[in-house]
Structures are given as C-alpha cells and as structure tokens.
Amino acid sequence: MLVTIDKRGSINLPSTIRKETGLDIGTHLDIEVLEGGSIVLTPVAIYPTVKLNEKGLKKLAEARKSGTVKMPALLAKKIKNARTDAD
C-alpha cells in the first residue's frame, strides 16, 4: 500500500489498516527505524501518573485508615486503573 508524506511530514494510515489493527484516534505509536531503513510502528498504551507530595500522601494514608473518607471520583478511577511501572 502506497502512502505519501505531506508537507508537514505526516502520513495518513488507510482506514483498512487502522480497522485491521484496532488503531483509533488518539492511539500512541512508537516508531523504530530498523537497519536497512524499514520503519516499524508499534501501538503503546500511555498511563497518566498521579504524584502526591508528602502532605497528599499523609492525607491519603489517613483516609485509607479511617475508611470514612470518600475519595473524589476522578482520583478513585485513576487508582482503580493504576498499574506499577513493571506492568
């Protein structure tokens, strides 16, 4: 399949390839150039991180111990979907 690089340096992936590979708007791709010039695109998942300072960590620990404080929905969702760097 032939694609053309436009003046901004972008290419369009044909819809048949996007559908076949499950690529959708917002999909992140890692690009690798192999020896000989072949280009490999690999879909990757990007997980946002939440970093807390000492005060925030202390409040989180207190909330977990008490069991009475309800976490904000956005934070609860992020914690539910959290993974470690090793995953």
trRosetta pair geometry for C-beta under 8 A, 3 or more apart (Angstrom, degrees):
i j d omega theta_ij theta_ji phi_ij phi_ji
1 14 6.1 -98 178 4 145 141
1 17 7.1 -147 61 -50 165 124
3 11 4.9 73 137 -167 132 112
3 12 6.3 -161 -150 62 119 64
3 13 7.3 -36 -92 -98 157 38
3 14 7.2 -139 -80 -32 110 89
4 11 7.2 170 81 -124 30 82
5 9 6.1 -14 -175 -145 110 37
5 10 7.1 146 -154 70 64 28
5 11 5.6 -49 -96 -73 61 88
6 9 7.3 -54 71 14 65 15
6 10 5.2 -12 42 59 108 83
6 11 7.4 171 0 -85 81 38
13 17 5.0 -106 174 82 100 125
13 18 5.4 119 110 -57 115 93
13 23 6.7 5 93 85 154 151
14 17 5.0 90 65 7 81 101
14 18 7.2 -153 98 -4 41 89
15 18 5.4 -55 -143 40 38 112
15 19 6.0 36 159 -19 71 106
16 19 6.0 -55 -145 39 27 108
16 20 6.1 27 156 -20 63 112
17 20 5.7 -56 -141 39 29 112
17 21 6.1 4 166 2 66 115
17 23 7.4 2 123 30 78 128
18 21 6.5 -72 -141 50 22 93
18 22 8.0 -107 170 71 53 9
18 23 4.4 -94 -142 70 73 99
18 24 7.2 114 178 -78 109 38
19 22 7.7 31 -174 -70 26 33
21 43 7.3 163 154 -29 112 129
22 43 7.7 -51 86 -32 95 170
23 27 4.7 -120 -153 40 76 165
23 29 7.8 7 -127 -69 126 113
23 43 6.4 -153 -96 -83 88 125
24 27 5.5 116 52 -37 55 109
27 43 5.6 -47 -180 -130 116 107
28 43 7.1 105 77 -158 56 60
28 44 5.1 -59 100 67 105 85
28 45 7.5 136 48 -109 114 13
28 46 5.1 72 0 -24 156 116
29 41 4.6 -9 -175 -169 129 101
29 42 6.6 136 -160 64 71 35
29 43 5.9 -45 -100 -94 69 47
29 44 6.9 133 -125 12 18 86
30 41 7.2 149 72 -157 47 48
30 42 4.7 -21 57 62 99 95
30 43 7.9 37 13 124 80 0
30 44 5.0 69 -28 -27 104 128
31 39 6.4 -17 -165 -168 96 100
31 40 7.3 150 -156 79 46 51
31 41 5.7 -17 -100 -100 71 71
32 39 7.3 150 78 -157 47 52
32 40 4.6 -17 62 60 99 100
32 42 7.1 23 0 -1 112 111
33 37 6.8 -29 -169 -140 99 34
33 38 7.4 149 -160 79 52 43
33 39 5.7 -25 -102 -100 67 70
33 40 7.9 -175 -81 19 20 75
34 37 7.3 -25 73 56 69 16
34 38 4.3 -11 50 64 116 96
34 39 7.5 -153 11 -75 83 21
34 40 6.3 66 -32 -14 109 110
47 81 7.6 -161 -141 133 111 101
47 82 7.7 119 172 -132 133 48
47 83 6.3 -100 -116 39 176 103
48 78 7.3 -67 83 -133 104 117
50 75 7.1 110 -139 -132 163 82
50 78 5.5 89 -31 138 136 146
50 79 7.8 -57 40 -67 147 71
50 82 7.8 -74 26 -95 109 122
52 55 8.0 -129 170 72 92 56
52 56 3.3 -134 -164 102 104 125
52 57 4.9 144 109 -55 122 71
52 60 6.4 -13 -160 -15 177 136
53 56 5.1 95 48 13 63 104
53 57 7.1 -122 102 -5 31 92
54 57 5.7 -55 -145 37 31 112
54 58 6.3 34 155 -22 65 105
55 58 5.8 -54 -151 33 29 113
55 59 6.6 27 153 -16 63 105
56 59 5.8 -53 -148 37 33 110
56 60 6.3 35 153 -20 65 106
57 60 5.6 -54 -147 36 31 113
57 61 6.3 33 154 -19 65 105
58 61 5.8 -54 -149 36 30 111
58 62 6.4 30 153 -18 64 106
59 62 5.6 -54 -147 37 32 112
59 63 6.2 33 155 -20 66 106
60 63 5.8 -54 -148 36 30 111
60 64 6.4 29 154 -19 64 105
61 64 5.8 -55 -149 36 30 110
61 65 6.4 29 154 -18 65 107
62 65 5.8 -57 -148 36 31 110
62 66 6.2 21 159 -14 67 111
62 69 7.6 48 112 8 84 146
63 66 6.1 -59 -141 40 28 105
63 69 4.0 -86 -134 69 94 131
63 71 6.8 102 150 -73 149 83
64 67 7.5 21 176 -67 31 58
66 69 5.8 63 77 -5 125 94
71 75 5.0 -114 171 87 111 111
71 76 4.3 138 92 -64 120 94
71 79 7.2 -20 146 14 168 141
72 75 4.7 77 65 14 90 106
72 76 6.8 -163 88 -10 41 89
73 76 5.6 -57 -142 38 29 113
73 77 6.3 32 158 -22 65 105
74 77 5.9 -55 -152 33 28 111
74 78 6.6 24 152 -16 63 106
75 78 5.7 -55 -148 37 34 110
75 79 6.2 32 154 -18 68 106
76 79 5.8 -55 -146 38 30 109
76 80 6.2 35 154 -24 64 107
77 80 5.6 -53 -147 33 30 114
77 81 6.4 8 160 0 64 112
78 81 6.2 -70 -146 50 28 97
78 82 6.3 53 149 -58 64 94
79 82 5.3 -30 -148 -9 34 123
83 87 3.9 -81 172 45 122 153
84 87 5.4 118 58 -15 67 96
